[in-house]
Amino acid sequence: MIHKILLALVLAFFSVSLEAEDGYKLWLRYEKIGDQQLREQYQKQISGIMIVSSSAVAAAASSEMQAGLESMLGISIPQVSKLRKNGVIVAGTPQSSPVIASLGIEEKLAGAGNEGYIIYTTAYKRRKITVIAANSDAGVLYGTFHFLRLLQLHRDIGSLSVESSPKTMIRLLNHWDNLNRSVERGYAGLSLWDWKALPDSVDTRYKDYARANASVGINGSVLTNVNANALILTPEYLVKVAAIADVFRPYNIKVYLTARFSAPIEIGKLKTADPLDTEVRDWWKKKADEIYKVIPDFGGFLVKANSEGQPGPQNYGRSHADGANMLADAVVQHGGIVMWRAFVYDNNVPDDRAKQAYNEFVPLDGKFRNNVLVQVKNGPIDFQPREPFHPLFGAMPQTPVMPEFQITQEYLGSSVHLVFLAPLFEECLKSDTYAKGEGSLVAKVVEGTLHNYRITAMAGVSNIGNVRNWTGHPFAQANWYAFGRLAWDPYISSEDIADEWIRMTFTNESSALGTIKKMMLDSREIAVNYMTPLGLHHIMYSGHHYGPGPWVDRGRSDWTSVYYHRADAQGIGFDRTSKGSDAVSQYFKPVRDMYENLNTCPENLLLWFHHMPWDYRLSSGKTLWDEICLRYDDGVKSVKRLQSDWKKTKGIVDGERFDQVSALLVKQERDAAIWRDGCILYFQTFSRKPLPAGVAQPEHDLDYYRNYRYTDIPGISR
Ligand code: GCW
């Protein structure tokens, strides 16, 4: 009874949040503050907004501020031109705002750099005001979103003192979007970019996309797939790209495109794409000039070359540096950059694919132009549920290295599984490379402080499509959010990110908040357990990458699963120690020793680096075989726990999203069980050992799992 009364009270209190919501508004719901006392307090503290709309960016900040405040406070908040009352929010730069110019904060602002801001409470001519000051309108925009966030989080705004500036310069989404609107590894509908309708008709969503990105500090978007189509560089398409750039500009977002290396042949009618050929070099220069004519603030190119069949400089006996430098020369006079991907592997199967990027790129360090960055996936294979950090981090002191994270869940349950990726991103960023001794974190490489990089950047492969809620799974929105927050500051903790996101996206109610936060923070490890425990990797089904496929053994060997798990009668795992492929030697000491040595190799990467006997004893005292089975089983059981936890939020989370997540968790449990049972039965054909106590015998035989076809998973057609 008491329980019911309490629930009724909680429901009354949070009544506003219970309207059905389709997720379109993301974390920018600006929900009316349900706690009346707090709302009234904010109403007293905020009486008006003073933002001079001297540019499109400032105007965007001003309208966001007004709409956000009015929605949260439930009253109208006027734009004012004089400080007659307490409680005015004054936002601007010393150039745009005479009030800010008169505050004497030049020194403080110096630390804010180009895009940072300060927010503080002060008295101005006996009026209490809140100042949001920056050196640029972009900084004002970011400060505006920060201030709105404080209210969304129900924080005290009575005496603020905030300073924030981005730790990386370029914070980008990479869309793997094709011109026919299909999205490679996309699970949220079609591409947002409606090329047929553009440029005459510009979807209003583009603005909301830009707002969402700006709210977390993302300042660039690569619109097209790295498996590139040269047509995007033709005049017909460039005007369409320009129309998108026009929408993004007020939100401080630049557009970038992928450059197909063979474009000079395909659309330029040249005989070659050799990067040292004068005609080819001229062609790219002219192409760049043409692009900058229609998009004056075009960001530059992202290139996938000589990888998975894509053309590249090696087709002409040239190096990756030759290719990158040619494009860099074409865009440099316009201020453009080139992001050259290190995800390469050639047509010959290497002794260990994990070593290839390092082997190809380390010798090129120092050979790239100043406006080139090398874009490196977080781990050496390919966005697996768990990988060690990529050995290229720290290994290219003279070339800016930028990480590429995958926000779209290619190997992590597409948009069906609830997997919060901030812990995965954080694990990589906080890894110590030891490139310059202890404390040489990947994050320090990324922010450029370790090697004094001239440019710094971070990219995330987008999970966004045209479904109403943008990402398919309501919780997948959190991965977009987390990426942006970490690109701004790679040191923020996953827990803080989850806390913010839940409060803005679902609720500030503390018990639901705690429940959802725990679900999110546990979710990645849960997925690792039911997919690839103890350092297993690349054992998914070929093609769709959604379900298990440890039995995959056909085709190019380093695309098979057996290449990676190497299970045999003795044991399982890829020996990358000095006795095996010696991939460990690509890491700095003492990291390499840590991985090499069984006593120090983290157990969660054990089978990444070692081939171990089935009866090897782990720290739990269990044998490797038993531990593998128990982890798989624990993964599935944990999904059940996610389901029962989620039930506790009923009535606090709105019905529409509650039901959607509930239904997805049911599918996740089914598919986690398929992973567990398929993998256990398959590996059992090698170990020939019984399942440990507590792990139930799979419902079906191995053939059933080998032949299982999904009919209800987005982005999977077979
Ligand atoms: O992860 C693999 C994907 C490909 C992708 C490639 C890459 C865009 O399976 O779909 O291609 O990596 O990152 O280039």
Boltz pocket constraint, residues with backbone or C-beta under 6 A from the ligand:
constraints:
  - pocket:
      binder: B
      contacts: [[A, 176], [A, 184], [A, 185], [A, 226], [A, 227], [A, 304], [A, 308], [A, 343], [A, 382], [A, 383], [A, 410]]
      max_distance: 6.0
